[in-house]
Every structure is written in structure tokens, then in C-alpha cells.
Amino acid sequence: MSADEPEQKNTGRETEIPVPDDEAIAAAKKKMEEIDARYEPGARETVVLPGSDGTVSGTAFDDYVDDEGNLKKPEPEKDS
């Protein structure tokens, strides 16, 4: 063991690393594509919050604020 490696205690049990099957990997990739699509530039309208002068911190997705700039409750995600 080198000085850079953390010290590990031997508990006498082997730790198995779970390996996802092809179906789980395909489902994860599909979900990742859905998430990526939501954040593509231009995928959702954005609005400038009043008083923020359009700074990055003053920009929000349109579906999170109402016409007065107040936060809206998020809609529950739809299962696809």
C-alpha cells in the first residue's frame, strides 16, 4: 500500500460491485436523453426577472415564474 492510498479495514466480507444489466443501461440512457432535451438551448422559453437587468442569475425558465415574476409550484412530472 502506498502513502496515497486510504487505509482500508478488512471486515472479512467481500464487497460486490453491482453491475447493471443491458435493460437497466438502456433505461438510464433513455432517461438521460429526456433530461438532456429539457436543457437544450431554446428548448424552453426563458424570461428575465424584474429588477435583475437580465443577468444570468436573473434569468429563469418561463414555466417556473408567473407574469409578475413570482415562483410557480412545479407541475408533477409525467411518466412516459
C-alpha positions as CSV (number, residue, x, y, z in Angstrom):
1,M,0.0,0.0,0.0
2,S,1.4,3.4,-0.9
3,A,1.1,6.6,1.2
4,D,-1.5,8.0,-1.2
5,E,-4.0,5.0,-0.8
6,P,-6.5,5.3,2.0
7,E,-6.2,2.7,4.7
8,Q,-9.0,0.0,4.5
9,K,-10.1,-2.2,7.2
10,N,-10.6,-5.9,6.4
11,T,-14.1,-6.9,7.6
12,G,-13.8,-10.4,6.3
13,R,-16.5,-9.8,3.7
14,E,-16.1,-9.3,0.1
15,T,-17.9,-6.3,-1.4
16,E,-19.5,-6.9,-4.7
17,I,-19.9,-4.0,-7.1
18,P,-23.3,-4.2,-8.7
19,V,-23.2,-4.4,-12.5
20,P,-26.3,-3.2,-14.3
21,D,-27.8,-5.4,-17.0
22,D,-28.4,-4.2,-20.6
23,E,-32.1,-3.3,-19.8
24,A,-31.1,-1.0,-16.9
25,I,-28.4,0.6,-19.1
26,A,-30.9,1.2,-21.9
27,A,-33.5,2.7,-19.5
28,A,-30.8,5.0,-18.0
29,K,-29.7,6.2,-21.4
30,K,-33.3,6.9,-22.4
31,K,-33.9,8.9,-19.2
32,M,-30.6,10.8,-19.8
33,E,-31.7,11.8,-23.3
34,E,-35.0,13.1,-21.9
35,I,-33.2,15.2,-19.3
36,D,-30.7,16.5,-21.9
37,A,-33.6,17.5,-24.2
38,R,-35.1,19.6,-21.5
39,Y,-32.0,21.7,-21.1
40,E,-31.1,22.2,-24.8
41,P,-30.7,25.9,-25.6
42,G,-34.1,27.1,-26.8
43,A,-36.0,24.0,-25.6
44,R,-38.0,26.1,-23.1
45,E,-38.8,29.8,-23.0
46,T,-36.9,31.9,-20.6
47,V,-37.9,35.2,-19.0
48,V,-35.9,38.0,-17.4
49,L,-36.9,38.5,-13.8
50,P,-37.9,42.1,-12.9
51,G,-35.1,44.1,-11.4
52,S,-32.3,41.7,-12.5
53,D,-31.2,43.6,-15.6
54,G,-31.0,40.3,-17.4
55,T,-28.1,38.9,-15.5
56,V,-27.6,35.1,-15.6
57,S,-28.9,34.8,-12.0
58,G,-32.0,36.9,-13.1
59,T,-33.0,34.5,-15.9
60,A,-35.4,31.7,-15.3
61,F,-37.3,29.1,-17.2
62,D,-40.7,30.5,-18.1
63,D,-42.6,27.6,-16.6
64,Y,-41.2,28.4,-13.1
65,V,-42.4,32.0,-12.8
66,D,-45.7,33.7,-13.4
67,D,-46.3,37.1,-15.2
68,E,-45.4,39.0,-12.1
69,G,-42.1,37.2,-11.6
70,N,-43.4,35.1,-8.7
71,L,-42.3,31.4,-8.5
72,K,-45.0,28.9,-9.5
73,K,-45.3,25.5,-8.0
74,P,-43.7,22.9,-10.3
75,E,-46.1,20.6,-12.1
76,P,-45.6,16.9,-11.3
77,E,-43.5,15.1,-13.9
78,K,-45.4,12.9,-16.2
79,D,-44.4,9.3,-16.5
80,S,-43.7,8.3,-20.1
